C-alpha cells in the first residue's frame, strides 16, 4: 500500500494562544484557508460544536473545490489539533490532518501535516501527480495567510 505525508511548517511571530483559535474553529478558516477562494459559490455548512472537538464543516463546490467534510477529533489548547478530513469528490479519501503549535524564539512554529493512502483511483492519480507538490504549495499559502490573519487581529 502506498502512503503519503504532506508537511509544511512556518514560524508565526505570535504566541500559540493567539494563533490556535484561527484553526480550532472552522468559522475562522475563511480568513486564511487557501481553498476558500477556489470556488466563490461554494456551499458551506457548519455542524456540531462552535470550536474544538466535535466542530464540523462540510463543503461542496466546483470541480476544483470538490466536496467533503472536516471534523475536529482532538483539540489540545495552544498545542495540537487533529482533524478527520474526508473527501467525497473528486474522489473518496480519508486524510487525517494535524496542526501543531510549538513555541520557538520569535513566535510559534505551526506545522500542518496531512496523511493519506493512495488506493483505487488515487493510486492511479498518484502515478502522475506528487501529493506533496500538489498540496504543499496550498499549505504554504495557507500558513502565510494564517500569519497575516493573526497579525491583523493583533493590531
VOBA-1610 file (N, C-alpha, C; in pm, whole numbers, padded with zeros to 5 digits, always signed):
BEGIN
Unk+00085-00118+00000Unk+00000+00000+00000Unk+00089+00125+00000Unk+00052+00221-00076Unk+00128+00344-00089Unk+00067+00452+00001Unk+00149+00508+00088Unk+00101+00615+00177Unk+00179+00743+00146Unk+00126+00856+00191Unk+00197+00981+00171Unk+00176+01071+00292Unk+00267+01166+00306Unk+00253+01269+00408Unk+00293+01402+00344Unk+00210+01502+00365Unk+00242+01638+00323Unk+00258+01718+00452Unk+00374+01785+00465Unk+00403+01860+00588Unk+00468+01993+00552Unk+00415+02098+00610Unk+00474+02230+00595Unk+00471+02297+00731Unk+00576+02376+00758Unk+00585+02448+00885Unk+00626+02592+00858Unk+00583+02678+00949Unk+00617+02820+00938Unk+00619+02879+01078Unk+00714+02970+01102Unk+00716+03040+01230Unk+00631+03166+01217Unk+00529+03174+01299Unk+00440+03290+01301Unk+00477+03372+01425Unk+00506+03503+01405Unk+00552+03586+01518Unk+00439+03625+01614Unk+00387+03523+01682Unk+00279+03544+01779Unk+00278+03423+01872Unk+00224+03439+01993Unk+00213+03323+02083Unk+00107+03225+02030Unk+00123+03098+02065Unk+00030+02994+02021Unk-00114+03030+02059Unk-00133+03093+02174Unk-00267+03130+02221Unk-00338+03223+02122Unk-00262+03302+02047Unk-00320+03396+01951Unk-00352+03327+01818Unk-00279+03221+01787Unk-00294+03152+01657Unk-00398+03041+01665Unk-00396+02966+01773Unk-00478+02847+01792Unk-00627+02867+01756Unk-00692+02976+01801Unk-00836+02992+01772Unk-00868+02999+01622Unk-00774+03044+01540Unk-00796+03054+01396Unk-00807+02917+01329Unk-00748+02816+01394Unk-00751+02680+01339Unk-00857+02596+01411Unk-00882+02626+01537Unk-00970+02547+01622Unk-01118+02569+01594Unk-01150+02669+01511Unk-01289+02695+01472Unk-01296+02709+01321Unk-01376+02625+01256Unk-01387+02632+01109Unk-01449+02765+01065Unk-01520+02833+01156Unk-01577+02964+01123Unk-01466+03066+01094Unk-01345+03040+01145Unk-01231+03130+01125Unk-01151+03097+00999Unk-01172+02978+00942Unk-01091+02935+00828Unk-01108+03025+00706Unk-01224+03091+00693Unk-01243+03178+00576Unk-01146+03296+00577Unk-01079+03322+00690Unk-00981+03431+00699Unk-00844+03390+00648Unk-00820+03257+00634Unk-00684+03216+00596Unk-00674+03091+00508Unk-00774+03007+00503Unk-00763+02881+00428Unk-00736+02907+00280Unk-00638+02836+00223Unk-00604+02857+00081Unk-00714+02810-00013Unk-00811+02736+00037Unk-00914+02680-00050Unk-01044+02760-00050Unk-01054+02857+00039Unk-01179+02933+00049Unk-01211+03011-00078Unk-01106+03050-00153Unk-01128+03132-00273Unk-01133+03050-00402Unk-01115+02919-00392Unk-01115+02833-00510Unk-01249+02838-00584Unk-01358+02843-00507Unk-01491+02848-00566Unk-01576+02948-00487Unk-01592+03071-00541Unk-01670+03173-00470Unk-01815+03130-00440Unk-01869+03038-00519Unk-02007+02993-00498Unk-02018+02866-00416Unk-01909+02828-00350Unk-01906+02703-00275Unk-02011+02702-00164Unk-02079+02590-00149Unk-02174+02572-00039Unk-02099+02525+00084Unk-02126+02591+00198Unk-02062+02555+00325Unk-02168+02529+00429Unk-02142+02432+00515Unk-02233+02406+00626Unk-02149+02372+00748Unk-02177+02440+00857Unk-02108+02411+00983Unk-02199+02323+01067Unk-02141+02230+01142Unk-02221+02146+01229Unk-02144+02116+01356Unk-02215+02065+01456Unk-02151+02029+01582Unk-02114+02151+01665Unk-02005+02138+01738Unk-01957+02245+01827Unk-01915+02367+01747Unk-01910+02480+01815Unk-01861+02605+01754Unk-01710+02595+01728Unk-01638+02531+01821Unk-01494+02518+01811Unk-01451+02394+01889Unk-01330+02348+01861Unk-01275+02234+01933Unk-01338+02102+01892Unk-01322+02001+01977Unk-01370+01866+01947Unk-01518+01869+01913Unk-01552+01805+01802Unk-01690+01798+01759Unk-01730+01907+01660Unk-01643+02007+01641Unk-01673+02112+01542Unk-01658+02052+01403Unk-01755+02080+01316Unk-01751+02023+01182Unk-01781+02124+01073Unk-01736+02090+00953Unk-01750+02176+00837Unk-01769+02086+00716Unk-01869+02119+00636Unk-01895+02042+00515Unk-01894+02140+00398Unk-01831+02101+00287Unk-01830+02188+00171Unk-01864+02109+00046Unk-01917+02182-00051Unk-01946+02125-00182Unk-01929+02236-00283Unk-01838+02214-00378Unk-01809+02322-00472Unk-01789+02272-00613Unk-01725+02356-00691Unk-01698+02323-00830Unk-01597+02207-00840Unk-01559+02174-00962Unk-01469+02061-00986Unk-01338+02076-00909Unk-01287+02200-00902Unk-01160+02223-00833Unk-01174+02214-00681Unk-01286+02263-00628Unk-01308+02261-00483Unk-01348+02123-00433Unk-01420+02048-00516Unk-01467+01916-00474Unk-01566+01926-00359Unk-01578+01818-00283Unk-01666+01819-00167Unk-01612+01726-00060Unk-01657+01751+00063Unk-01612+01667+00173Unk-01652+01725+00307Unk-01594+01668+00412Unk-01620+01715+00547Unk-01491+01717+00628Unk-01488+01804+00728Unk-01379+01808+00825Unk-01443+01811+00963Unk-01384+01737+01054Unk-01432+01740+01192Unk-01312+01735+01286Unk-01312+01824+01385Unk-01204+01825+01483Unk-01227+01708+01579Unk-01128+01618+01586Unk-01141+01500+01670Unk-01052+01508+01794Unk-00959+01602+01795Unk-00873+01622+01911Unk-00832+01769+01913Unk-00836+01830+02030Unk-00801+01970+02043Unk-00733+01992+02178Unk-00601+02007+02174Unk-00523+02034+02295Unk-00486+02182+02290Unk-00548+02265+02378Unk-00531+02410+02370Unk-00388+02457+02347Unk-00373+02538+02241Unk-00247+02600+02201Unk-00134+02501+02176Unk-00168+02375+02152Unk-00066+02274+02131Unk-00088+02192+02004Unk-00209+02130+01992Unk-00232+02041+01879Unk-00381+02030+01847Unk-00410+02019+01716Unk-00547+01996+01668Unk-00541+01884+01566Unk-00626+01783+01585Unk-00636+01674+01488Unk-00772+01682+01420Unk-00770+01668+01288Unk-00891+01681+01207Unk-00911+01555+01124Unk-01035+01509+01121Unk-01073+01399+01032Unk-01120+01464+00903Unk-01037+01460+00801Unk-01066+01522+00672Unk-01108+01412+00575Unk-01229+01424+00525Unk-01282+01322+00433Unk-01330+01390+00305Unk-01271+01348+00195Unk-01313+01398+00064Unk-01416+01302+00007Unk-01520+01357-00059Unk-01616+01272-00129Unk-01606+01292-00279Unk-01561+01412-00323Unk-01536+01439-00465Unk-01412+01526-00475Unk-01329+01514-00576Unk-01345+01435-00697Unk-01323+01285-00675Unk-01264+01246-00562Unk-01254+01104-00530Unk-01265+01089-00379Unk-01304+00971-00335Unk-01319+00945-00193Unk-01182+00923-00130Unk-01158+00990-00019Unk-01030+00974+00051Unk-01048+01021+00195Unk-00976+00956+00285Unk-00972+00996+00425Unk-00829+01041+00453Unk-00811+01167+00490Unk-00678+01221+00511Unk-00667+01285+00649Unk-00625+01206+00750Unk-00606+01264+00883Unk-00509+01382+00874Unk-00549+01493+00937Unk-00472+01616+00930Unk-00445+01666+01071Unk-00322+01713+01094Unk-00283+01761+01227Unk-00216+01897+01216Unk-00249+01985+01308Unk-00179+02112+01324Unk-00110+02106+01459Unk+00018+02142+01463Unk+00088+02152+01591Unk+00138+02295+01608Unk+00145+02338+01733Unk+00185+02474+01768Unk+00297+02463+01870Unk+00422+02497+01830Unk+00538+02480+01915Unk+00606+02615+01939Unk+00618+02655+02067Unk+00686+02782+02095Unk+00833+02775+02049Unk+00876+02878+01979Unk+01016+02890+01933Unk+01057+03036+01951Unk+01188+03063+01950Unk+01228+03204+01958Unk+01164+03284+01845Unk+01100+03394+01878Unk+01037+03478+01776Unk+00892+03445+01747Unk+00835+03347+01818Unk+00695+03317+01794Unk+00658+03172+01814Unk+00579+03119+01720Unk+00528+02983+01729Unk+00549+02914+01594Unk+00608+02796+01599Unk+00618+02717+01477Unk+00487+02641+01460Unk+00418+02669+01351Unk+00293+02600+01320Unk+00324+02498+01211Unk+00294+02371+01239Unk+00312+02265+01139Unk+00176+02214+01096Unk+00160+02195+00965Unk+00036+02147+00904Unk+00072+02016+00835Unk+00016+01906+00883Unk+00051+01772+00835Unk-00074+01698+00790Unk-00069+01643+00669Unk-00181+01563+00618Unk-00125+01428+00574Unk-00192+01322+00617Unk-00152+01187+00580Unk-00261+01124+00494Unk-00223+01022+00419Unk-00321+00953+00339Unk-00265+00827+00276Unk-00354+00753+00216Unk-00318+00632+00143Unk-00358+00650-00002Unk-00272+00601-00090Unk-00308+00601-00232Unk-00366+00465-00264Unk-00497+00461-00286Unk-00562+00337-00324Unk-00672+00369-00425Unk-00711+00269-00501Unk-00815+00291-00601Unk-00773+00397-00701Unk-00863+00491-00729Unk-00835+00597-00826Unk-00720+00687-00781Unk-00707+00709-00649Unk-00599+00796-00604Unk-00463+00732-00628Unk-00458+00598-00631Unk-00331+00531-00659Unk-00288+00557-00803Unk-00383+00550-00894Unk-00355+00581-01034Unk-00315+00728-01047Unk-00391+00815-00980Unk-00364+00959-00981Unk-00223+00987-00930Unk-00182+00915-00825Unk-00051+00937-00762Unk+00065+00901-00856Unk+00039+00818-00956Unk+00144+00784-01053Unk+00183+00907-01135Unk+00089+00999-01150Unk+00113+01117-01233Unk+00131+01246-01154Unk+00077+01249-01033Unk+00083+01370-00952Unk+00147+01342-00816Unk+00237+01428-00776Unk+00300+01417-00646Unk+00216+01497-00546Unk+00158+01429-00447Unk+00071+01495-00350Unk+00144+01608-00276Unk+00273+01586-00245Unk+00348+01689-00174Unk+00357+01816-00258Unk+00386+01799-00387Unk+00395+01917-00475Unk+00258+01981-00494Unk+00155+01897-00509Unk+00022+01948-00538Unk-00038+02022-00418Unk-00027+01964-00299Unk-00091+02020-00180Unk+00004+02108-00100Unk+00133+02079-00108Unk+00232+02153-00030Unk+00227+02303-00052Unk+00211+02345-00179Unk+00207+02489-00208Unk+00081+02551-00148Unk-00030+02475-00143Unk-00152+02525-00077Unk-00126+02544+00072Unk-00057+02448+00134Unk-00026+02459+00277Unk+00062+02583+00301Unk+00160+02606+00213Unk+00248+02722+00229Unk+00168+02852+00221Unk+00080+02862+00122Unk-00006+02980+00108Unk-00096+02996+00231Unk-00151+02884+00279Unk-00238+02887+00395Unk-00166+02936+00520Unk-00043+02889+00541Unk+00033+02932+00658Unk+00068+03081+00649Unk+00098+03130+00528Unk+00123+03273+00510Unk-00003+03354+00542Unk-00117+03306+00493Unk-00244+03374+00520Unk-00281+03368+00667Unk-00250+03255+00732Unk-00277+03242+00875Unk-00195+03345+00952Unk-00068+03360+00917Unk+00018+03460+00982Unk-00039+03601+00963Unk-00087+03631+00841Unk-00144+03763+00813Unk-00273+03785+00893Unk-00357+03683+00903Unk-00483+03695+00978Unk-00455+03717+01127Unk-00358+03645+01180Unk-00321+03660+01322Unk-00266+03800+01345Unk-00179+03847+01255Unk-00121+03979+01267Unk-00229+04088+01264Unk-00323+04075+01171Unk-00432+04174+01158Unk-00518+04177+01284Unk-00538+04062+01346Unk-00624+04056+01465Unk-00556+04116+01588Unk-00424+04125+01582Unk-00348+04174+01699Unk-00319+04324+01689Unk-00346+04383+01573Unk-00319+04526+01553Unk-00442+04610+01580
//
